[in-house]
């Protein structure tokens, strides 16, 4: 017998020693989580040389060692309690477990039935749990995509198909040959980006006026714009939580306008939708159940790992959804109009089981657990706003509506360069992390509270750090 046939390959060896390595990885992960409160949330990361691909296989042990030596000291605790940048949630213990199992099982959710696996049913079950958490009716269906950008993209793709139907066109098949009417007041950049990717054109967005000192749309101006369309179909993009001030468009008023005007109503509720869990702020969403489509982002306030967002579309639009995403030239995938296949309801044909971390955390903590997370984060924002008001160095840029605080230096004219210098010093200290913003031409800072780990002590530390660097 050829002796080389008995030689163990590196992959075979890694498979054999996997229990040993995984024990080390689990211990490494637990050590990190134990010290996450003190792990730096900002670093002055150097540019490091690129790795070179070796001709030989180094194996799992060496690769793990290389990662620790080369990258560990450059990582930041963006899932920790003192990372207040963007709208970045943490990772609940249940969501972490679900995410690890997602990779272990390595499923590609496709069909609800007769497709040989249960993963798509897990996803559909998770959507039902999410609807219950958000107090939305079962008239919505949905699916998991990477983030708010793809959720907005997917919703607006179906909206585009609806506009085409109103004009007697199948845009998914025939393409667009005329301008579409898109109306919004303070859309997130991902919605504007989606208009570009969909061929609608980001410059074709019609900006609705905002209320005084607000980011919410002026409903009277919206109605005037809709009236001027004289019955032509339109897409209205409303905000359930703007990025700077977490402002909400008047959902009830927009719902009333739908009785008079011909438009598809999309709500970007990437993180603001979770105020449905709140004891005192759920009224901000009154009427949102009448929308045609909604975006929610699980790796924000649901505190699941990146990446995982959901787009929700009314079941009445299922035919439009299939027309938009069907695999019409792939006979091996079966009937594209069959309603048992996610392949024909979502942009991606291949994707991971993103629903599993959300399923685990929803099952583990339920409505009460998420009420506590949302209400606590809102209290954190209110406490930080109180500290800003008491400070002689800073002032608020806007009223604090929910969980984001926009503020600036207590000076008549604040230069963006000065803000950036303070941020550089603050973030290099590594204890807290916040981001810059601009409101009404004023440069300032922005702190978002969305992490389940954050406590009042972290809020006080943020204020102390700002005092040190300013």
MIBAGU-921144 format. One record per residue (C-alpha): x negated, z negated, y negated; residue in one letter. Coordinates in nm, 2 decimals. Example, Ala and Ser with C-alpha at 12.3 -4.5 7.8 and 13.67 -1.06 7.14 Angstrom:
<atoms>
[atom [-1.23,-0.78,0.45],"A"]
[atom [-1.37,-0.71,0.11],"S"]
</atoms>
This chain:
<atoms>
[atom [0.00,0.00,0.00],"X"]
[atom [-0.12,0.08,-0.35],"X"]
[atom [-0.24,-0.24,-0.50],"X"]
[atom [-0.12,-0.13,-0.85],"X"]
[atom [0.24,-0.14,-0.72],"X"]
[atom [0.21,-0.51,-0.68],"X"]
[atom [0.08,-0.57,-1.03],"X"]
[atom [0.32,-0.77,-1.25],"X"]
[atom [0.41,-0.59,-1.58],"X"]
[atom [0.41,-0.78,-1.91],"X"]
[atom [0.79,-0.74,-1.92],"X"]
[atom [0.83,-0.89,-1.58],"X"]
[atom [0.60,-1.18,-1.67],"X"]
[atom [0.79,-1.24,-1.99],"X"]
[atom [1.11,-1.24,-1.79],"X"]
[atom [0.96,-1.49,-1.54],"X"]
[atom [0.83,-1.73,-1.81],"X"]
[atom [1.14,-1.69,-2.04],"X"]
[atom [1.28,-2.04,-1.96],"X"]
[atom [0.95,-2.19,-2.07],"X"]
[atom [0.93,-1.98,-2.39],"X"]
[atom [1.30,-2.04,-2.48],"X"]
[atom [1.24,-2.41,-2.45],"X"]
[atom [0.97,-2.38,-2.71],"X"]
[atom [1.19,-2.16,-2.93],"X"]
[atom [1.48,-2.40,-2.91],"X"]
[atom [1.25,-2.70,-2.99],"X"]
[atom [1.10,-2.49,-3.28],"X"]
[atom [1.45,-2.41,-3.41],"X"]
[atom [1.57,-2.77,-3.39],"X"]
[atom [1.25,-2.89,-3.57],"X"]
[atom [1.33,-2.65,-3.85],"X"]
[atom [1.69,-2.76,-3.87],"X"]
[atom [1.59,-3.12,-3.88],"X"]
[atom [1.36,-3.06,-4.18],"X"]
[atom [1.58,-2.80,-4.35],"X"]
[atom [1.67,-3.04,-4.64],"X"]
[atom [1.30,-3.05,-4.74],"X"]
[atom [1.20,-2.70,-4.64],"X"]
[atom [1.11,-2.49,-4.95],"X"]
[atom [1.39,-2.27,-5.08],"X"]
[atom [1.16,-2.06,-5.30],"X"]
[atom [0.80,-1.95,-5.26],"X"]
[atom [0.55,-1.73,-5.45],"X"]
[atom [0.51,-1.51,-5.14],"X"]
[atom [0.20,-1.30,-5.13],"X"]
[atom [0.19,-0.94,-5.01],"X"]
[atom [0.07,-0.94,-4.66],"X"]
[atom [-0.09,-0.65,-4.46],"X"]
[atom [0.14,-0.46,-4.23],"X"]
[atom [0.10,-0.52,-3.86],"X"]
[atom [-0.05,-0.24,-3.65],"X"]
[atom [0.12,-0.14,-3.33],"X"]
[atom [-0.11,-0.22,-3.03],"X"]
[atom [-0.17,0.02,-2.74],"X"]
[atom [-0.16,-0.28,-2.51],"X"]
[atom [0.13,-0.53,-2.46],"X"]
[atom [0.05,-0.87,-2.60],"X"]
[atom [0.36,-1.03,-2.45],"X"]
[atom [0.61,-1.28,-2.57],"X"]
[atom [0.38,-1.58,-2.60],"X"]
[atom [0.13,-1.41,-2.83],"X"]
[atom [0.40,-1.24,-3.03],"X"]
[atom [0.57,-1.58,-3.09],"X"]
[atom [0.23,-1.73,-3.19],"X"]
[atom [0.17,-1.44,-3.43],"X"]
[atom [0.51,-1.49,-3.59],"X"]
[atom [0.44,-1.86,-3.65],"X"]
[atom [0.09,-1.79,-3.79],"X"]
[atom [0.18,-1.50,-4.01],"X"]
[atom [0.54,-1.56,-4.13],"X"]
[atom [0.65,-1.92,-4.09],"X"]
[atom [0.49,-2.04,-4.41],"X"]
[atom [0.65,-1.76,-4.60],"X"]
[atom [1.01,-1.82,-4.49],"X"]
[atom [1.26,-2.00,-4.72],"X"]
[atom [1.55,-2.22,-4.63],"X"]
[atom [1.82,-1.99,-4.77],"X"]
[atom [2.07,-2.15,-4.52],"X"]
[atom [1.98,-2.50,-4.65],"X"]
[atom [2.17,-2.73,-4.89],"X"]
[atom [1.97,-2.65,-5.21],"X"]
[atom [1.98,-2.27,-5.20],"X"]
[atom [2.23,-2.20,-5.48],"X"]
[atom [2.15,-1.83,-5.52],"X"]
[atom [2.39,-1.54,-5.48],"X"]
[atom [2.68,-1.66,-5.26],"X"]
[atom [2.48,-1.76,-4.95],"X"]
[atom [2.65,-1.99,-4.70],"X"]
[atom [2.48,-2.20,-4.44],"X"]
[atom [2.52,-2.18,-4.07],"X"]
[atom [2.74,-2.43,-3.90],"X"]
[atom [2.62,-2.56,-3.56],"X"]
[atom [2.91,-2.39,-3.39],"X"]
[atom [2.84,-2.06,-3.56],"X"]
[atom [2.47,-2.08,-3.46],"X"]
[atom [2.56,-2.13,-3.10],"X"]
[atom [2.80,-1.83,-3.12],"X"]
[atom [2.53,-1.62,-3.27],"X"]
[atom [2.27,-1.70,-3.00],"X"]
[atom [2.53,-1.62,-2.73],"X"]
[atom [2.61,-1.29,-2.91],"X"]
[atom [2.25,-1.17,-2.84],"X"]
[atom [2.25,-1.31,-2.49],"X"]
[atom [2.57,-1.12,-2.39],"X"]
[atom [2.48,-0.82,-2.61],"X"]
[atom [2.82,-0.67,-2.61],"X"]
[atom [2.94,-0.36,-2.80],"X"]
[atom [3.31,-0.42,-2.88],"X"]
[atom [3.51,-0.11,-2.82],"X"]
[atom [3.84,-0.12,-2.65],"X"]
[atom [4.11,-0.38,-2.63],"X"]
[atom [4.20,-0.29,-2.27],"X"]
[atom [4.09,-0.08,-1.97],"X"]
[atom [3.73,-0.06,-2.11],"X"]
[atom [3.56,-0.30,-1.88],"X"]
[atom [3.48,-0.59,-2.12],"X"]
[atom [3.66,-0.86,-2.31],"X"]
[atom [3.45,-0.85,-2.63],"X"]
[atom [3.71,-0.65,-2.84],"X"]
[atom [3.98,-0.89,-2.74],"X"]
[atom [3.75,-1.18,-2.86],"X"]
[atom [3.72,-0.99,-3.19],"X"]
[atom [4.10,-0.94,-3.22],"X"]
[atom [4.16,-1.30,-3.14],"X"]
[atom [3.91,-1.40,-3.41],"X"]
[atom [4.09,-1.19,-3.66],"X"]
[atom [4.41,-1.38,-3.57],"X"]
[atom [4.24,-1.71,-3.63],"X"]
[atom [4.10,-1.59,-3.96],"X"]
[atom [4.45,-1.48,-4.07],"X"]
[atom [4.58,-1.82,-3.99],"X"]
[atom [4.30,-1.99,-4.18],"X"]
[atom [4.36,-1.77,-4.48],"X"]
[atom [4.74,-1.81,-4.45],"X"]
[atom [4.79,-1.43,-4.42],"X"]
[atom [5.07,-1.27,-4.22],"X"]
[atom [5.02,-1.10,-3.88],"X"]
[atom [5.11,-0.77,-4.05],"X"]
[atom [4.73,-0.73,-4.11],"X"]
[atom [4.49,-0.60,-3.86],"X"]
[atom [4.11,-0.58,-3.91],"X"]
[atom [3.76,-0.56,-3.78],"X"]
[atom [3.41,-0.70,-3.83],"X"]
[atom [3.15,-0.50,-4.02],"X"]
[atom [2.81,-0.60,-4.17],"X"]
[atom [2.91,-0.74,-4.50],"X"]
[atom [3.12,-0.71,-4.81],"X"]
[atom [2.98,-0.37,-4.89],"X"]
[atom [3.09,-0.22,-4.56],"X"]
[atom [3.42,-0.41,-4.58],"X"]
[atom [3.50,-0.27,-4.92],"X"]
[atom [3.37,0.07,-4.81],"X"]
[atom [3.60,0.07,-4.50],"X"]
[atom [3.91,-0.05,-4.69],"X"]
[atom [3.86,0.21,-4.97],"X"]
[atom [3.80,0.48,-4.71],"X"]
[atom [4.15,0.42,-4.57],"X"]
[atom [4.28,0.40,-4.93],"X"]
[atom [4.12,0.74,-5.00],"X"]
[atom [4.31,0.88,-4.70],"X"]
[atom [4.63,0.72,-4.83],"X"]
[atom [4.58,0.90,-5.17],"X"]
[atom [4.53,1.22,-4.98],"X"]
[atom [4.85,1.17,-4.79],"X"]
[atom [5.04,1.12,-5.11],"X"]
[atom [4.90,1.46,-5.23],"X"]
[atom [4.97,1.63,-4.89],"X"]
[atom [4.60,1.64,-4.79],"X"]
[atom [4.40,1.50,-4.50],"X"]
[atom [4.09,1.41,-4.69],"X"]
[atom [3.90,1.29,-4.38],"X"]
[atom [3.92,1.65,-4.25],"X"]
[atom [3.94,1.86,-4.56],"X"]
[atom [3.74,1.67,-4.81],"X"]
[atom [3.82,1.60,-5.17],"X"]
[atom [3.88,1.87,-5.42],"X"]
[atom [4.01,1.67,-5.71],"X"]
[atom [3.95,1.34,-5.90],"X"]
[atom [4.10,1.02,-5.76],"X"]
[atom [4.23,0.75,-5.99],"X"]
[atom [4.05,0.41,-5.93],"X"]
[atom [4.15,0.11,-6.15],"X"]
[atom [3.97,-0.22,-6.17],"X"]
[atom [3.86,-0.48,-6.43],"X"]
[atom [3.55,-0.66,-6.29],"X"]
[atom [3.47,-0.50,-5.96],"X"]
[atom [3.18,-0.63,-5.75],"X"]
[atom [2.89,-0.39,-5.74],"X"]
[atom [2.96,-0.33,-5.37],"X"]
[atom [3.30,-0.17,-5.45],"X"]
[atom [3.14,0.05,-5.71],"X"]
[atom [2.87,0.14,-5.46],"X"]
[atom [3.14,0.22,-5.21],"X"]
[atom [3.30,0.47,-5.45],"X"]
[atom [2.97,0.65,-5.47],"X"]
[atom [2.92,0.66,-5.09],"X"]
[atom [3.28,0.78,-5.03],"X"]
[atom [3.23,1.07,-5.27],"X"]
[atom [3.49,0.94,-5.51],"X"]
[atom [3.23,0.89,-5.77],"X"]
[atom [3.13,0.56,-5.93],"X"]
[atom [3.17,0.71,-6.28],"X"]
[atom [3.54,0.78,-6.20],"X"]
[atom [3.63,0.41,-6.21],"X"]
[atom [3.88,0.34,-6.48],"X"]
[atom [3.80,0.00,-6.63],"X"]
[atom [4.09,-0.22,-6.71],"X"]
[atom [4.06,-0.46,-7.00],"X"]
[atom [4.00,-0.83,-6.92],"X"]
[atom [4.17,-1.13,-7.07],"X"]
[atom [4.00,-1.31,-7.36],"X"]
[atom [3.70,-1.51,-7.23],"X"]
[atom [3.79,-1.42,-6.88],"X"]
[atom [3.69,-1.17,-6.60],"X"]
[atom [4.05,-1.13,-6.48],"X"]
[atom [4.23,-0.81,-6.56],"X"]
[atom [4.48,-0.78,-6.84],"X"]
[atom [4.80,-0.70,-6.65],"X"]
[atom [4.96,-0.53,-6.95],"X"]
[atom [4.67,-0.29,-6.98],"X"]
[atom [4.69,-0.22,-6.61],"X"]
[atom [5.05,-0.13,-6.64],"X"]
[atom [4.99,0.10,-6.93],"X"]
[atom [4.72,0.28,-6.73],"X"]
[atom [4.96,0.31,-6.43],"X"]
[atom [5.24,0.44,-6.65],"X"]
[atom [5.01,0.70,-6.80],"X"]
[atom [4.95,0.84,-6.45],"X"]
[atom [5.32,0.94,-6.43],"X"]
[atom [5.36,0.88,-6.06],"X"]
[atom [5.02,1.01,-5.95],"X"]
[atom [4.88,0.79,-5.67],"X"]
[atom [4.60,0.55,-5.76],"X"]
[atom [4.38,0.28,-5.60],"X"]
[atom [4.38,-0.06,-5.77],"X"]
[atom [4.08,-0.29,-5.69],"X"]
[atom [4.15,-0.65,-5.78],"X"]
[atom [3.92,-0.95,-5.76],"X"]
[atom [3.99,-1.27,-5.57],"X"]
[atom [3.68,-1.45,-5.71],"X"]
[atom [3.45,-1.26,-5.94],"X"]
[atom [3.08,-1.32,-5.90],"X"]
[atom [2.99,-1.49,-6.23],"X"]
[atom [3.29,-1.72,-6.28],"X"]
[atom [3.51,-1.69,-5.97],"X"]
[atom [3.79,-1.56,-6.17],"X"]
[atom [4.11,-1.43,-6.00],"X"]
[atom [4.33,-1.14,-6.10],"X"]
[atom [4.70,-1.23,-6.11],"X"]
[atom [4.80,-1.14,-5.76],"X"]
[atom [5.17,-1.22,-5.81],"X"]
[atom [5.18,-0.99,-6.12],"X"]
[atom [5.01,-0.70,-5.94],"X"]
[atom [5.24,-0.75,-5.64],"X"]
[atom [5.54,-0.70,-5.88],"X"]
[atom [5.38,-0.39,-6.03],"X"]
[atom [5.37,-0.23,-5.68],"X"]
[atom [5.75,-0.22,-5.69],"X"]
[atom [5.74,0.02,-5.98],"X"]
[atom [5.42,0.22,-5.94],"X"]
[atom [5.25,0.42,-5.67],"X"]
[atom [4.91,0.27,-5.58],"X"]
[atom [4.71,0.13,-5.30],"X"]
[atom [4.62,-0.23,-5.36],"X"]
[atom [4.28,-0.35,-5.24],"X"]
[atom [4.16,-0.71,-5.29],"X"]
[atom [3.79,-0.80,-5.29],"X"]
[atom [3.81,-1.16,-5.17],"X"]
[atom [3.46,-1.17,-5.02],"X"]
[atom [3.42,-1.54,-5.08],"X"]
[atom [3.71,-1.63,-5.31],"X"]
[atom [3.96,-1.57,-5.03],"X"]
[atom [3.86,-1.90,-4.87],"X"]
[atom [4.02,-2.10,-5.15],"X"]
[atom [4.32,-2.05,-4.93],"X"]
[atom [4.18,-2.35,-4.75],"X"]
[atom [4.16,-2.56,-5.06],"X"]
[atom [4.39,-2.85,-5.15],"X"]
[atom [4.42,-2.76,-5.51],"X"]
[atom [4.32,-2.39,-5.56],"X"]
[atom [4.52,-2.19,-5.29],"X"]
[atom [4.77,-2.10,-5.56],"X"]
[atom [4.52,-1.86,-5.70],"X"]
[atom [4.60,-1.63,-5.41],"X"]
[atom [4.98,-1.64,-5.44],"X"]
[atom [5.10,-1.29,-5.37],"X"]
[atom [4.79,-1.15,-5.21],"X"]
[atom [4.97,-1.11,-4.88],"X"]
[atom [5.13,-0.80,-5.03],"X"]
[atom [4.80,-0.61,-5.06],"X"]
[atom [4.73,-0.30,-4.85],"X"]
[atom [4.37,-0.41,-4.77],"X"]
[atom [4.15,-0.72,-4.82],"X"]
[atom [3.78,-0.79,-4.79],"X"]
[atom [3.65,-1.13,-4.67],"X"]
[atom [3.29,-1.22,-4.60],"X"]
[atom [3.22,-1.47,-4.32],"X"]
[atom [2.85,-1.52,-4.40],"X"]
[atom [2.96,-1.67,-4.73],"X"]
[atom [3.21,-1.95,-4.74],"X"]
[atom [3.29,-1.95,-4.37],"X"]
[atom [2.92,-2.04,-4.32],"X"]
[atom [2.84,-1.80,-4.03],"X"]
[atom [2.50,-1.63,-4.00],"X"]
[atom [2.42,-1.29,-4.15],"X"]
[atom [2.57,-1.05,-4.09],"X"]
[atom [2.94,-1.06,-4.05],"X"]
[atom [3.23,-0.96,-4.28],"X"]
[atom [3.59,-0.85,-4.21],"X"]
[atom [3.81,-0.59,-4.36],"X"]
[atom [4.18,-0.63,-4.32],"X"]
[atom [4.44,-0.35,-4.35],"X"]
[atom [4.81,-0.36,-4.31],"X"]
[atom [4.92,-0.24,-3.97],"X"]
[atom [5.16,0.00,-4.13],"X"]
[atom [4.85,0.20,-4.23],"X"]
[atom [4.71,0.22,-3.87],"X"]
[atom [4.76,0.60,-3.85],"X"]
[atom [4.56,0.65,-4.17],"X"]
[atom [4.29,0.42,-4.04],"X"]
[atom [4.26,0.63,-3.72],"X"]
[atom [4.25,0.95,-3.93],"X"]
[atom [3.97,0.80,-4.13],"X"]
[atom [3.75,0.67,-3.85],"X"]
[atom [3.84,0.87,-3.54],"X"]
[atom [3.58,1.03,-3.31],"X"]
[atom [3.76,1.36,-3.29],"X"]
[atom [3.47,1.56,-3.14],"X"]
[atom [3.37,1.32,-2.86],"X"]
[atom [3.58,1.38,-2.55],"X"]
[atom [3.39,1.13,-2.35],"X"]
[atom [3.53,0.86,-2.57],"X"]
[atom [3.89,0.94,-2.48],"X"]
[atom [4.20,0.99,-2.70],"X"]
[atom [4.10,0.93,-3.06],"X"]
[atom [4.46,0.83,-3.15],"X"]
[atom [4.47,0.57,-2.88],"X"]
[atom [4.53,0.24,-3.05],"X"]
[atom [4.33,0.04,-2.80],"X"]
[atom [3.99,0.15,-2.93],"X"]
[atom [3.79,0.00,-3.21],"X"]
[atom [3.58,0.31,-3.20],"X"]
[atom [3.86,0.49,-3.39],"X"]
[atom [3.94,0.20,-3.63],"X"]
[atom [3.60,0.11,-3.78],"X"]
[atom [3.30,0.30,-3.92],"X"]
[atom [3.05,0.20,-3.65],"X"]
[atom [3.06,0.32,-3.29],"X"]
[atom [2.79,0.08,-3.19],"X"]
[atom [2.78,-0.28,-3.32],"X"]
[atom [2.71,-0.63,-3.20],"X"]
[atom [2.98,-0.89,-3.13],"X"]
[atom [2.98,-1.02,-3.48],"X"]
[atom [3.31,-1.20,-3.42],"X"]
[atom [3.17,-1.45,-3.18],"X"]
[atom [3.00,-1.68,-3.43],"X"]
[atom [3.32,-1.68,-3.64],"X"]
[atom [3.53,-1.76,-3.33],"X"]
[atom [3.31,-2.05,-3.24],"X"]
[atom [3.31,-2.21,-3.59],"X"]
[atom [3.69,-2.15,-3.64],"X"]
[atom [3.76,-2.31,-3.30],"X"]
[atom [3.52,-2.60,-3.36],"X"]
[atom [3.62,-2.70,-3.71],"X"]
[atom [3.97,-2.56,-3.77],"X"]
[atom [4.17,-2.57,-4.09],"X"]
[atom [4.08,-2.93,-4.18],"X"]
[atom [3.71,-2.87,-4.14],"X"]
[atom [3.71,-2.57,-4.37],"X"]
[atom [3.93,-2.75,-4.62],"X"]
[atom [3.66,-3.02,-4.64],"X"]
[atom [3.38,-2.76,-4.69],"X"]
[atom [3.57,-2.57,-4.96],"X"]
[atom [3.69,-2.88,-5.15],"X"]
[atom [3.35,-3.05,-5.13],"X"]
[atom [3.17,-2.74,-5.27],"X"]
[atom [3.42,-2.72,-5.56],"X"]
[atom [3.35,-3.09,-5.63],"X"]
[atom [2.98,-3.01,-5.63],"X"]
[atom [3.03,-2.73,-5.89],"X"]
[atom [3.25,-2.95,-6.11],"X"]
[atom [2.99,-3.23,-6.09],"X"]
[atom [2.71,-2.99,-6.19],"X"]
[atom [2.92,-2.86,-6.48],"X"]
[atom [2.96,-3.22,-6.59],"X"]
[atom [2.59,-3.27,-6.59],"X"]
[atom [2.54,-2.95,-6.79],"X"]
[atom [2.79,-3.06,-7.05],"X"]
[atom [2.60,-3.39,-7.08],"X"]
[atom [2.26,-3.22,-7.12],"X"]
[atom [2.11,-3.15,-7.45],"X"]
[atom [1.90,-2.86,-7.30],"X"]
[atom [2.18,-2.65,-7.15],"X"]
[atom [2.54,-2.53,-7.22],"X"]
[atom [2.80,-2.36,-7.00],"X"]
[atom [2.85,-1.99,-7.04],"X"]
[atom [3.21,-2.01,-6.91],"X"]
[atom [3.46,-2.25,-6.77],"X"]
[atom [3.40,-2.35,-6.42],"X"]
[atom [3.70,-2.23,-6.22],"X"]
[atom [3.60,-2.29,-5.86],"X"]
[atom [3.25,-2.30,-5.71],"X"]
[atom [3.01,-2.11,-5.94],"X"]
[atom [2.85,-2.24,-6.25],"X"]
[atom [2.72,-2.00,-6.52],"X"]
[atom [2.51,-2.17,-6.79],"X"]
[atom [2.22,-2.11,-7.03],"X"]
[atom [1.99,-2.28,-7.26],"X"]
[atom [2.14,-2.47,-7.55],"X"]
[atom [2.01,-2.23,-7.81],"X"]
[atom [2.18,-1.98,-8.04],"X"]
[atom [2.00,-1.68,-7.90],"X"]
[atom [1.85,-1.69,-7.55],"X"]
[atom [1.61,-1.42,-7.44],"X"]
[atom [1.63,-1.29,-7.09],"X"]
[atom [1.25,-1.33,-7.07],"X"]
[atom [1.27,-1.70,-7.14],"X"]
[atom [1.54,-1.74,-6.87],"X"]
[atom [1.32,-1.55,-6.62],"X"]
[atom [1.02,-1.76,-6.70],"X"]
[atom [1.21,-2.08,-6.64],"X"]
[atom [1.35,-1.94,-6.31],"X"]
[atom [1.01,-1.84,-6.20],"X"]
[atom [0.88,-2.19,-6.25],"X"]
[atom [1.19,-2.35,-6.09],"X"]
[atom [1.19,-2.13,-5.78],"X"]
[atom [0.82,-2.16,-5.73],"X"]
[atom [0.85,-2.54,-5.71],"X"]
[atom [1.06,-2.47,-5.40],"X"]
[atom [1.30,-2.75,-5.42],"X"]
[atom [1.61,-2.56,-5.55],"X"]
[atom [1.69,-2.19,-5.59],"X"]
[atom [1.93,-2.03,-5.84],"X"]
[atom [1.95,-1.68,-5.99],"X"]
[atom [1.98,-1.52,-6.34],"X"]
[atom [2.30,-1.37,-6.48],"X"]
[atom [2.43,-1.22,-6.80],"X"]
[atom [2.77,-1.30,-6.96],"X"]
[atom [2.90,-1.14,-7.27],"X"]
[atom [2.55,-1.03,-7.35],"X"]
[atom [2.41,-1.38,-7.31],"X"]
[atom [2.12,-1.43,-7.06],"X"]
[atom [2.16,-1.74,-6.84],"X"]
[atom [2.15,-1.89,-6.50],"X"]
[atom [2.40,-1.91,-6.21],"X"]
[atom [2.44,-2.16,-5.93],"X"]
[atom [2.68,-2.10,-5.64],"X"]
[atom [2.80,-2.39,-5.42],"X"]
[atom [2.90,-2.26,-5.07],"X"]
[atom [2.69,-2.44,-4.82],"X"]
[atom [2.84,-2.70,-4.58],"X"]
[atom [2.52,-2.91,-4.59],"X"]
[atom [2.52,-2.96,-4.97],"X"]
[atom [2.57,-3.31,-5.10],"X"]
[atom [2.60,-3.47,-5.45],"X"]
[atom [2.23,-3.57,-5.42],"X"]
[atom [2.14,-3.20,-5.40],"X"]
[atom [2.34,-3.14,-5.72],"X"]
[atom [2.15,-3.42,-5.90],"X"]
[atom [1.82,-3.28,-5.78],"X"]
[atom [1.91,-2.94,-5.92],"X"]
[atom [1.97,-3.09,-6.26],"X"]
[atom [1.65,-3.29,-6.24],"X"]
[atom [1.45,-2.98,-6.15],"X"]
[atom [1.60,-2.79,-6.44],"X"]
[atom [1.50,-3.06,-6.68],"X"]
[atom [1.14,-3.06,-6.55],"X"]
[atom [1.09,-2.68,-6.59],"X"]
[atom [1.28,-2.64,-6.92],"X"]
</atoms>
